[in-house]
Each structure stands twice: as structure tokens, then as C-alpha cells.
């Protein structure tokens, strides 16, 4: 239940970002003045309480009833794992981006990239795809496999060929976390769920992908799952 609540909380945050609405006037002053003039009658409080109870019941129903939860998952979850008949041909393997410093990436994306404890990046790529921005940070530790850490506030989709090993759920890394192996498709999606086609690529690297606090993190490289999870847990 705790995991469902965390996912639902993330869904509601994404829903607030996705809603399109016109500019509204500042109502704070008017509301304050109105409240000073008139207190809410007892019947008004009962109506407000009834509305809150109804909303709570709706939220609980979505969280508990599996079909309803699955129906909204693709709309609001930060990570979208889906099956495909085969990986599309002609898509690049290379990671696109503009080489920058961490400071430039931070200023462009509006957030401070998280780094593994004690690790120093060897290269930083800023990825800018229409409405979605991300950073790809390369690490080449001595005597250990190198890997790339991706961070974004956009949604990330993973296309896994049908019949291959499915994504494995990983506990303890946030609302959503999965371990994938083998060839698969990677793509970014905007807040409305639209695929950003110029971001599509394929990778055959072992991948750990997880969401936390409105961000999606992804580690790609020749790592074992336990090593990737340890790196993810050390991010600061």
C-alpha cells in the first residue's frame, strides 16, 4: 500500500503539471476580504467536508482498484515500460548531447545534477529535445566498469521486445524502479505523454531506471544489478 501511495502522489504532481489552463487573476486579496466579511456557515462546512470525503474516496479507489490504477498509470507515471514486437531498425546507439560542464547543465535544466558519492564525472552531455531536457554524466572509475548516469524531469519510455526478459521491479529506490537487460528502445516523453521522436535510441547496455522526487534517473553500462543499485543509492 505504501508503494501505491507514493506512486499516486507522483501521479497527482504530474497531473498538476500537465493541466492546461488560462491565466487567472490574483484572488488572494478578494478571498481574504470576503472571509473577513462572512464566516462559512455550519452547513457550508458540512458541504466542504463532504466534498473532501468524496475526493478521498476517489483517490483511494484509484489506488486500490487494480484496473483503475493501470488505466491511469500510463498517463501519469514517470517511467513507461512497454512491449514492442521488435526494436526499430535505423535508430542510433550513440548518446546525443552537447558536451558541457556540470554548472552549465545545472543552469540549463534548472536543477542540480545528483552524483554518486565520491565519484567524479569524466564527461557531461546536455540533452535538449524540444520540451524535454536531460543530462548524461559519464563515469570511468579505475579498475571498474564505466557507466553513464542520466537525469531528467521528463518522462522516460522503455520499449522491451516481446518474448524477451521483462523488466524486473527493484524495491527501495523510490516510486518506480526497474532493471533491464538486452536490447531495448529508449525515448523521452513530454508532460502530455507525447513521444519526443528525436530522442529515440536503442541500447544493449544493462540498465537501472528509477524515479524519485519528480526526477527520472537511469544508469547504463556493463554493471551487475547489485552494483548499479549501490551506485543509485549513493546519489547525492
ROTI-669374 format. One record per residue (C-alpha): x, y, z; residue in three letters. Coordinates in steps of 0.001 Angstrom, whole numbers, padded with zeros to 6 digits, always signed. Layout:
XYZAla ...
END
This chain:
+000000+000000+000000Unk +002828+002412+000820Unk +004281+001971-002670Unk +000870+002659-004266Unk +000519+005851-002196Unk +003948+007044-003333Unk +003068+006369-006977Unk -000297+008120-006613Unk +001402+011123-005033Unk +003733+011331-008026Unk +000767+010945-010390Unk -001012+013929-008830Unk +002114+016080-009127Unk +002410+015200-012818Unk -001292+015858-013338Unk -000900+019367-011926Unk +001943+019985-014384Unk +000031+018606-017349Unk -003163+020635-016897Unk -003503+023485-019376Unk -005430+026437-018012Unk -005798+030165-018774Unk -004112+032893-016758Unk -006251+033773-013741Unk -006325+036976-011686Unk -004910+037137-008195Unk -007781+036028-005964Unk -005930+036072-002653Unk -006898+039591-001689Unk -010518+039178-002747Unk -010840+035893-000898Unk -009307+037308+002269Unk -011677+040271+002209Unk -014653+038012+001642Unk -013662+035793+004566Unk -013365+038825+006814Unk -016884+039873+005859Unk -018524+036490+006321Unk -017694+033286+008133Unk -018568+029996+006478Unk -021899+028799+007858Unk -022047+025377+009565Unk -023896+023996+006554Unk -021085+025277+004357Unk -018538+023420+006437Unk -020604+020250+006095Unk -020663+020637+002305Unk -016915+021239+002177Unk -016290+018218+004369Unk -018498+016079+002153Unk -016521+017162-000926Unk -013233+016289+000762Unk -014559+012872+001757Unk -015703+012221-001807Unk -012319+013214-003201Unk -010545+010992-000685Unk -012768+008074-001657Unk -012000+008638-005341Unk -008261+008747-004721Unk -008444+005639-002549Unk -010446+003845-005205Unk -007850+004592-007864Unk -005070+003463-005546Unk -006760+000213-004531Unk -008641-000996-007619Unk -006064-002527-009952Unk -007864-001896-013291Unk -008370+001787-012460Unk -004767+002129-011280Unk -003476+000562-014500Unk -005701+002818-016602Unk -004121+005983-015221Unk -000575+004637-014866Unk +000485+005258-018460Unk -000795+008824-018235Unk +000985+009892-015070Unk +003872+007584-014178Unk +007325+008993-014864Unk +008517+005679-016319Unk +006662+003868-019082Unk +007754+000280-019742Unk +006019-001175-022793Unk +006348-004183-025051Unk +007305-003927-028724Unk +007378-006552-031482Unk +010986-005691-032284Unk +013448-002842-031794Unk +013043-000430-034744Unk +015871-000508-037261Unk +017878+002581-038087Unk +017815+004167-034655Unk +021164+005301-033251Unk +023027+003663-030392Unk +025120+006713-029581Unk +024056+009121-026868Unk +023223+012533-028290Unk +024057+015742-026484Unk +026229+018823-026205Unk +029340+018487-024058Unk +029186+020985-021210Unk +030238+021423-017602Unk +028042+020376-014699Unk +027439+024055-013957Unk +026157+024725-017480Unk +023904+021656-017307Unk +022541+022816-013948Unk +021727+026297-015249Unk +020121+024945-018440Unk +017979+022322-016708Unk +017112+024224-013543Unk +018255+021548-011116Unk +021481+020360-009528Unk +022521+017007-011025Unk +022988+014332-008379Unk +026314+012496-008292Unk +027380+009157-006815Unk +029269+009523-003554Unk +032984+010061-004143Unk +032707+009896-007968Unk +033951+012477-010442Unk +032478+012627-013962Unk +034736+012238-016986Unk +032250+013878-019383Unk +028888+015646-019226Unk +026395+015855-022107Unk +023423+018202-022059Unk +020469+016693-023916Unk +017864+019137-025214Unk +014909+017581-027028Unk +012069+020043-027613Unk +010314+020359-024229Unk +012464+017729-022518Unk +015937+018318-021138Unk +018298+015776-019579Unk +021902+015339-018591Unk +024106+012327-019357Unk +027045+012059-016967Unk +029890+009650-017770Unk +031939+007909-015085Unk +035099+005867-015637Unk +036213+004591-012222Unk +039630+002982-012002Unk +039577-000826-012236Unk +035774-000868-012531Unk +033342-000780-015474Unk +032402+002660-016755Unk +028784+003751-016903Unk +026520+006675-017838Unk +024081+008294-015421Unk +021070+010089-016963Unk +018896+012551-015053Unk +015739+014341-016227Unk +012445+015768-015017Unk +010755+014424-018166Unk +009079+011075-018619Unk +011131+008177-019981Unk +009810+005288-022050Unk +011462+001880-022438Unk +010416-000448-025236Unk +011193-004075-024418Unk +010893-006683-027229Unk +008057-009108-026552Unk +009270-012573-025633Unk +012499-011253-024130Unk +013080-010999-020416Unk +010706-008458-018936Unk +011691-005507-016802Unk +012423-006589-013229Unk +010968-004439-010463Unk +013559-003161-007964Unk +012452-002166-004457Unk +013867+000616-002312Unk +014740+003250-004920Unk +011570+005340-004984Unk +008131+005155-006575Unk +009245+003168-009628Unk +012455+001253-010302Unk +013285-001399-012899Unk +016260-003456-014048Unk +016502-004228-017782Unk +018953-006297-019799Unk +019325-006921-023514Unk +018445-004732-026469Unk +015703-002179-025848Unk +014352+001162-027031Unk +014780+004414-025092Unk +012667+007527-025626Unk +011657+010664-023770Unk +008063+011853-023448Unk +006756+015305-022582Unk +004331+016041-019729Unk +001370+015283-022001Unk +002679+011806-022819Unk +003749+012653-026383Unk +006857+010855-027638Unk +009801+013135-028407Unk +010877+011273-031528Unk +014284+012921-031905Unk +015242+011456-028527Unk +014695+007818-029573Unk +017681+005494-029482Unk +018496+001861-028740Unk +020851+000392-026201Unk +022087-003083-025342Unk +023589-001977-022032Unk +022303-003211-018685Unk +020002-000510-017387Unk +018689+000522-013988Unk +015910+003122-014220Unk +014045+004679-011301Unk +012025+007769-010362Unk +012299+009839-007206Unk +011043+013264-006149Unk +009879+014197-009661Unk +013104+013067-011389Unk +013901+010030-013520Unk +017388+008536-013134Unk +018930+005934-015402Unk +022239+004069-015241Unk +023502+002354-018394Unk +026619+000225-018515Unk +028174-003244-018170Unk +027236-003396-014485Unk +025641-006091-012374Unk +022306-005173-010830Unk +023701-005054-007290Unk +026465-002640-008331Unk +024030-000365-010184Unk +021656-000304-007203Unk +024539+000573-004866Unk +025501+003494-007133Unk +021877+004656-007277Unk +021550+004536-003502Unk +024677+006667-003094Unk +023464+009612-005212Unk +023776+012964-003506Unk 
END
